Amino acid sequence: RKQYFSLMRLLDVFNQFRMRLPHAELRPKVRVKANVQAWWAYAVGALVKRQKKVSGRINWRDIQHASRQRRSYLSMYIAEGGAVSDEITQSVRDIECELDFEVALAWRCIAH
C-alpha cells in the first residue's frame, strides 16, 4: 500500500514537470512575493505561447527575430569554442534560455 502511494506521488511529480516544461524558459527565477510582475508576465507569456501553438499563426516579426537570433547564436557559439569569454558565454546562455531544447540542439548541430 505504501509503495502504491509513493508511486502515485512520483507520477504526480512527473506530471507537474511535464506541464511546466513547455513554459520553463519563461518561468521567473525569483519567488512570487519577490517579483509579482515577473510572475504575471510569465502567466501572460505562457498563455500567449499556448495560443500561438494552438492557432498555428506565425508572425513575420517572429520569423525575423528568430533568424537574427540564430545568426548571432551561431557566430557566438563558434567563437565561444575558440576563445572562451565570459561575455560571449553569457550571451549564448541567454539565447539558449529563450529557445526550446530541440531548437538549441539543432542550432548547435548546424554550428558543428
C-alpha positions in Angstrom: 0.0 0.0 0.0 2.8 2.4 0.8 4.5 1.6 -2.4 1.4 2.4 -4.3 1.0 5.8 -2.7 4.7 6.5 -3.3 4.3 5.6 -6.9 1.3 7.8 -7.2 3.2 10.7 -5.7 6.1 10.1 -8.1 3.7 10.1 -11.1 2.2 13.3 -9.9 5.6 14.9 -9.7 6.4 13.8 -13.3 3.0 15.1 -14.4 3.7 18.5 -12.9 7.1 18.6 -14.5 5.6 17.7 -17.9 3.1 20.5 -17.5 5.8 23.1 -16.7 8.3 22.0 -19.3 6.8 23.9 -22.3 7.0 27.2 -20.4 10.2 26.6 -18.5 12.1 29.3 -20.4 9.5 31.9 -19.4 9.4 30.9 -15.7 11.0 33.6 -13.3 13.8 32.5 -11.1 12.5 34.5 -8.1 9.7 33.8 -5.6 6.3 35.2 -6.3 6.5 37.6 -3.4 9.8 38.9 -4.6 8.6 40.0 -8.0 4.9 39.7 -8.7 5.1 41.5 -12.0 7.5 38.9 -13.4 5.1 36.1 -12.4 2.2 37.9 -14.1 4.4 38.3 -17.2 5.1 34.6 -17.0 1.4 33.8 -16.9 0.6 36.0 -19.8 3.6 34.7 -21.8 2.6 31.1 -21.2 -1.0 31.8 -22.4 0.2 33.6 -25.4 2.7 30.9 -26.3 0.0 28.2 -25.9 -2.4 30.3 -28.0 0.2 30.7 -30.8 0.8 26.9 -30.8 -3.0 26.2 -31.0 -3.8 28.8 -33.7 -0.7 27.9 -35.8 -0.3 31.5 -36.9 3.2 32.8 -37.5 4.1 36.4 -37.2 6.6 37.8 -39.7 8.4 39.7 -36.9 8.8 36.4 -35.0 10.5 34.9 -38.1 12.8 37.8 -38.5 13.7 37.8 -34.8 14.4 34.1 -34.9 16.6 34.5 -37.9 18.6 37.3 -36.3 18.9 35.3 -33.1 20.1 32.2 -35.0 22.8 34.1 -36.8 24.1 35.7 -33.7 23.9 32.5 -31.7 25.8 30.6 -34.4 28.5 33.2 -34.6 28.9 33.4 -30.8 28.7 29.6 -30.3 31.5 29.2 -32.9 33.5 32.0 -31.3 33.0 30.5 -27.8 34.6 27.2 -29.0 37.8 29.0 -29.9 38.3 31.6 -27.1 36.2 31.4 -24.0 34.9 34.8 -22.9 32.5 35.3 -20.0 30.6 37.8 -22.0 30.1 35.5 -25.1 29.3 32.5 -22.8 26.7 34.5 -21.0 25.2 35.7 -24.3 24.9 32.2 -25.6 23.3 31.1 -22.4 20.8 33.9 -22.5 19.8 33.0 -26.0 19.5 29.3 -25.0 17.1 30.2 -22.2 14.7 31.7 -24.7 14.8 28.7 -27.0 13.2 25.3 -26.9 15.7 22.5 -26.2 15.2 21.0 -29.6 15.9 24.3 -31.4 19.1 24.9 -29.4 20.3 21.4 -30.1 19.6 21.8 -33.9 21.5 25.1 -33.9 24.4 23.5 -32.2 24.5 20.8 -34.8 24.5 23.4 -37.5 27.5 25.1 -35.8 29.5 21.9 -35.9 
